[in-house]
């Protein structure tokens, strides 16, 4: 952290505990908003600010957690001390979720994948998914239901990325879920049709999905989708237990992650620079030999059309 000593790093961390945390209300209806997109960056800049203050001599707060009445435990944790599922190690990094497939909340990723499979099935049946559905039921977890189930039309792109019913209904009417869908860039007639489909979607909890979601060995984010057509035909249920970016599908995801990386580099760098960055990223030994600032410097541009 900016060359701070171990004791200074501890001081900076204590300052972060004083700041506490933001409310999650901006991530949930009816207040879902663009703050979802800049919240992480905001947290990072505040962390750097605190580290800079400590570097200039700001002291730490040794009993920030345990101080009676005004410490973190008493104010925000009902007097309880932290308890941990496991010792500190590499669990978090090993279980990183890569958002590979769809620009939507992770609780919705497997729902969209299931919807895309339903869409392909309907194409094979030569049925129009917008006119042949009578009902559309999904099994999910309470965490997903609380943050992604929506019974009202979308009002912002942030609501769309969060609400499972929105991304599901859109993916069921086309092949997947893309950025253009996020901003509602569909023809007027299509909007009405996908909205009518959303109204037919029913979300219910599956206890096993809930158990697996909370199991540290699994942490799967499962969704299952069943579709009944107007003629009474019930399609086979589609179950997707883990999204493509999950640890259990890591190898399957790697080509997609690389393609996404290249796709996002291309608007900013020349073909030669993109090739250089990709080759560097694929060479673990060479990458690990670079200092962080040397690596980050490779992403700087003199002139950008985006600024």
PLY file of the C-alpha trace (Angstrom):
ply
format ascii 1.0
element vertex 307
property float x
property float y
property float z
element edge 306
property int vertex1
property int vertex2
end_header
0.00 0.00 0.00
1.98 2.95 -1.34
5.14 1.72 0.38
3.67 1.94 3.89
5.13 -0.08 6.75
3.18 -2.93 8.34
2.09 -0.70 11.23
1.00 2.06 8.82
-1.03 -0.42 6.79
-2.76 -1.49 10.01
-3.44 2.18 10.78
-5.02 2.69 7.34
-7.22 -0.37 7.80
-8.48 0.94 11.14
-9.46 4.18 9.43
-11.46 2.15 6.90
-13.38 0.46 9.74
-14.39 3.91 10.99
-15.96 4.67 7.60
-18.19 1.63 7.89
-20.11 0.67 4.75
-22.64 2.13 2.34
-26.26 1.01 2.40
-27.20 -1.53 -0.26
-30.44 0.26 -1.12
-29.05 1.46 -4.47
-28.76 -2.19 -5.53
-32.42 -3.04 -4.88
-35.80 -1.92 -6.16
-37.21 0.73 -5.94
-33.86 2.56 -5.64
-31.75 0.59 -8.13
-29.50 3.12 -9.83
-26.21 3.85 -11.59
-24.32 3.90 -8.27
-24.06 0.13 -8.76
-21.58 0.86 -11.54
-19.31 3.24 -9.64
-19.60 1.97 -6.06
-16.48 -0.22 -6.24
-14.42 2.57 -7.79
-15.65 4.95 -5.10
-14.58 2.51 -2.37
-11.14 2.16 -3.95
-10.54 5.91 -4.18
-11.57 6.36 -0.55
-9.16 3.58 0.45
-6.31 5.32 -1.39
-7.25 8.61 0.27
-7.03 7.04 3.73
-3.69 5.42 2.91
-2.32 8.78 1.75
-3.47 10.42 4.98
-1.68 7.75 7.03
1.42 8.20 4.89
1.38 11.88 5.88
1.23 11.00 9.58
-2.40 10.29 10.41
-2.43 7.75 13.29
-4.50 4.60 13.51
-7.31 3.73 15.92
-6.20 0.60 17.85
-9.59 -0.23 19.39
-11.75 0.74 16.41
-13.54 -2.63 16.62
-13.68 -3.28 20.35
-14.10 0.14 21.97
-17.14 0.05 24.30
-20.24 1.89 23.04
-18.54 3.61 20.08
-16.54 0.74 18.53
-17.60 -1.13 15.39
-18.75 -4.22 17.31
-21.12 -2.29 19.60
-22.42 0.18 17.01
-22.90 -2.06 13.98
-22.48 -5.68 15.08
-24.77 -5.84 18.11
-21.77 -6.28 20.41
-20.64 -9.48 18.68
-17.11 -10.20 17.56
-16.38 -11.46 14.06
-16.55 -15.19 13.41
-14.97 -16.77 10.34
-15.75 -19.88 8.31
-12.05 -20.56 7.67
-8.56 -19.20 8.41
-7.25 -16.42 6.19
-5.90 -17.86 2.97
-6.65 -17.83 -0.76
-10.32 -18.89 -0.72
-11.62 -15.56 -2.04
-9.23 -15.45 -5.00
-9.85 -19.10 -5.87
-13.59 -18.47 -5.94
-13.59 -15.24 -7.94
-16.61 -14.98 -10.24
-15.76 -13.78 -13.75
-18.68 -12.05 -15.42
-18.24 -13.67 -18.82
-21.53 -14.14 -20.59
-24.10 -11.47 -19.80
-24.11 -7.89 -18.44
-26.42 -8.83 -15.57
-26.44 -9.54 -11.83
-24.72 -12.85 -10.99
-27.93 -14.18 -9.43
-29.40 -13.90 -12.94
-26.54 -15.39 -14.99
-27.72 -19.00 -14.83
-31.30 -17.87 -15.45
-30.24 -16.17 -18.68
-28.27 -19.22 -19.77
-31.31 -21.42 -19.13
-33.48 -18.96 -21.08
-31.07 -19.04 -24.02
-31.30 -22.84 -24.09
-35.09 -22.58 -24.05
-34.90 -20.11 -26.94
-32.83 -22.58 -28.98
-35.29 -25.36 -28.17
-38.20 -23.24 -29.38
-36.32 -22.48 -32.60
-35.88 -26.21 -33.15
-39.61 -26.65 -32.59
-40.26 -23.84 -35.09
-42.31 -22.04 -32.41
-42.35 -18.30 -31.91
-41.31 -17.76 -28.29
-43.19 -14.48 -28.08
-46.58 -15.94 -28.94
-46.49 -19.59 -27.83
-45.96 -19.28 -24.07
-48.67 -19.73 -21.48
-46.50 -19.71 -18.38
-42.87 -19.50 -17.39
-41.71 -20.71 -13.95
-38.31 -20.50 -12.33
-36.78 -22.14 -9.27
-34.26 -19.93 -7.47
-32.80 -19.00 -4.04
-34.03 -16.39 -1.50
-30.90 -14.29 -2.12
-31.78 -14.26 -5.79
-35.46 -13.64 -5.15
-34.74 -10.67 -2.88
-32.32 -8.93 -5.22
-33.40 -10.06 -8.69
-37.11 -10.88 -8.75
-39.19 -8.03 -10.14
-42.93 -7.77 -10.55
-42.89 -4.42 -12.31
-41.61 -3.13 -15.67
-38.02 -1.95 -15.78
-37.41 1.76 -15.36
-33.60 1.97 -15.59
-30.78 -0.08 -17.09
-29.62 -0.79 -13.53
-33.00 -2.32 -12.67
-32.71 -4.44 -15.80
-29.31 -5.88 -14.88
-30.54 -6.77 -11.40
-34.01 -8.18 -12.06
-33.88 -11.84 -13.01
-37.34 -11.73 -14.57
-36.26 -8.92 -16.90
-33.11 -10.61 -18.21
-34.85 -13.99 -18.35
-37.79 -12.78 -20.36
-35.52 -10.93 -22.80
-33.16 -13.87 -23.25
-36.14 -16.14 -23.87
-37.19 -13.93 -26.77
-33.74 -13.75 -28.35
-30.41 -15.53 -28.21
-28.99 -14.29 -24.90
-28.72 -10.91 -23.19
-26.53 -8.13 -24.54
-25.62 -4.55 -23.77
-28.16 -3.24 -26.29
-30.88 -5.11 -24.35
-29.62 -3.52 -21.14
-30.46 -0.08 -22.51
-33.80 -1.21 -23.93
-32.74 -0.74 -27.55
-35.48 -2.88 -29.00
-38.27 -2.07 -31.39
-41.49 -0.83 -29.82
-43.43 -4.00 -30.64
-40.73 -6.22 -29.13
-40.80 -4.23 -25.90
-44.52 -4.90 -25.49
-44.08 -8.59 -26.28
-41.24 -9.19 -23.84
-43.12 -7.23 -21.18
-46.14 -9.51 -21.65
-43.83 -12.48 -21.14
-42.38 -11.01 -17.92
-45.90 -10.86 -16.49
-46.22 -14.63 -16.98
-43.02 -15.48 -15.10
-43.33 -16.98 -11.61
-40.31 -17.24 -9.32
-40.22 -19.78 -6.47
-37.49 -20.87 -4.06
-35.83 -24.27 -4.33
-34.47 -25.25 -0.86
-31.64 -27.33 -2.37
-30.48 -24.37 -4.46
-30.43 -22.30 -1.26
-28.40 -24.92 0.58
-25.89 -25.22 -2.27
-25.55 -21.44 -2.51
-24.50 -21.21 1.14
-22.27 -24.31 1.02
-18.64 -23.01 1.07
-17.56 -26.01 -1.02
-20.07 -25.22 -3.77
-21.35 -21.63 -3.67
-23.35 -22.38 -6.80
-25.84 -19.80 -8.10
-28.46 -22.11 -9.55
-31.61 -21.42 -11.51
-34.05 -23.78 -13.19
-36.56 -22.86 -15.85
-39.74 -24.61 -16.99
-41.89 -23.35 -19.86
-45.45 -24.32 -20.69
-46.77 -23.47 -24.16
-50.29 -22.34 -24.98
-51.19 -25.77 -26.32
-50.35 -27.34 -22.93
-46.94 -28.67 -23.93
-44.48 -28.48 -21.04
-40.85 -28.29 -22.09
-38.23 -30.20 -20.14
-36.90 -28.17 -17.23
-33.54 -26.54 -17.87
-31.26 -26.43 -14.81
-28.02 -24.42 -14.74
-26.20 -24.80 -11.43
-23.19 -22.52 -11.87
-22.61 -19.54 -14.19
-19.83 -19.73 -16.75
-17.48 -17.56 -14.67
-17.79 -19.79 -11.58
-14.86 -21.80 -10.17
-16.58 -25.06 -11.18
-16.59 -23.94 -14.85
-13.25 -22.14 -14.86
-11.61 -24.06 -17.73
-14.73 -23.73 -19.88
-14.73 -19.98 -19.23
-11.09 -19.21 -20.05
-11.50 -18.79 -23.85
-14.50 -16.53 -23.27
-12.63 -14.45 -20.69
-9.74 -14.00 -23.13
-12.10 -13.00 -25.94
-13.81 -10.47 -23.66
-10.42 -9.07 -22.64
-9.42 -8.59 -26.29
-12.80 -7.11 -27.15
-12.48 -4.45 -24.46
-8.87 -3.63 -25.28
-9.47 -3.14 -29.01
-11.25 0.26 -28.88
-8.38 1.75 -26.84
-5.18 0.26 -28.24
-3.60 -0.60 -31.55
-3.64 -4.18 -32.81
0.06 -4.47 -31.90
-0.53 -3.26 -28.32
-3.50 -5.59 -27.88
-1.36 -8.51 -29.05
1.41 -7.50 -26.64
-0.95 -7.27 -23.66
-2.63 -10.57 -24.45
0.70 -12.38 -24.85
1.92 -10.87 -21.58
-1.21 -12.01 -19.79
-0.72 -15.54 -21.09
2.91 -15.69 -19.89
2.64 -16.15 -16.10
6.41 -16.11 -15.47
6.94 -12.89 -17.40
3.86 -11.25 -15.90
4.89 -12.07 -12.33
8.34 -10.58 -12.93
6.83 -7.13 -13.57
6.19 -4.69 -10.76
2.60 -3.50 -10.46
3.36 0.01 -11.72
5.24 -1.35 -14.75
2.24 -3.48 -15.64
-0.34 -0.72 -15.10
1.76 1.68 -17.22
1.12 -0.58 -20.21
-2.56 0.45 -20.09
-1.91 4.18 -20.38
-2.68 6.03 -23.62
-1.50 9.47 -24.72
-4.71 10.42 -26.51
-8.07 8.76 -26.06
-11.22 9.30 -28.11
-13.19 8.45 -24.97
-11.94 11.42 -22.93
0 1
1 2
2 3
3 4
4 5
5 6
6 7
7 8
8 9
9 10
10 11
11 12
12 13
13 14
14 15
15 16
16 17
17 18
18 19
19 20
20 21
21 22
22 23
23 24
24 25
25 26
26 27
27 28
28 29
29 30
30 31
31 32
32 33
33 34
34 35
35 36
36 37
37 38
38 39
39 40
40 41
41 42
42 43
43 44
44 45
45 46
46 47
47 48
48 49
49 50
50 51
51 52
52 53
53 54
54 55
55 56
56 57
57 58
58 59
59 60
60 61
61 62
62 63
63 64
64 65
65 66
66 67
67 68
68 69
69 70
70 71
71 72
72 73
73 74
74 75
75 76
76 77
77 78
78 79
79 80
80 81
81 82
82 83
83 84
84 85
85 86
86 87
87 88
88 89
89 90
90 91
91 92
92 93
93 94
94 95
95 96
96 97
97 98
98 99
99 100
100 101
101 102
102 103
103 104
104 105
105 106
106 107
107 108
108 109
109 110
110 111
111 112
112 113
113 114
114 115
115 116
116 117
117 118
118 119
119 120
120 121
121 122
122 123
123 124
124 125
125 126
126 127
127 128
128 129
129 130
130 131
131 132
132 133
133 134
134 135
135 136
136 137
137 138
138 139
139 140
140 141
141 142
142 143
143 144
144 145
145 146
146 147
147 148
148 149
149 150
150 151
151 152
152 153
153 154
154 155
155 156
156 157
157 158
158 159
159 160
160 161
161 162
162 163
163 164
164 165
165 166
166 167
167 168
168 169
169 170
170 171
171 172
172 173
173 174
174 175
175 176
176 177
177 178
178 179
179 180
180 181
181 182
182 183
183 184
184 185
185 186
186 187
187 188
188 189
189 190
190 191
191 192
192 193
193 194
194 195
195 196
196 197
197 198
198 199
199 200
200 201
201 202
202 203
203 204
204 205
205 206
206 207
207 208
208 209
209 210
210 211
211 212
212 213
213 214
214 215
215 216
216 217
217 218
218 219
219 220
220 221
221 222
222 223
223 224
224 225
225 226
226 227
227 228
228 229
229 230
230 231
231 232
232 233
233 234
234 235
235 236
236 237
237 238
238 239
239 240
240 241
241 242
242 243
243 244
244 245
245 246
246 247
247 248
248 249
249 250
250 251
251 252
252 253
253 254
254 255
255 256
256 257
257 258
258 259
259 260
260 261
261 262
262 263
263 264
264 265
265 266
266 267
267 268
268 269
269 270
270 271
271 272
272 273
273 274
274 275
275 276
276 277
277 278
278 279
279 280
280 281
281 282
282 283
283 284
284 285
285 286
286 287
287 288
288 289
289 290
290 291
291 292
292 293
293 294
294 295
295 296
296 297
297 298
298 299
299 300
300 301
301 302
302 303
303 304
304 305
305 306
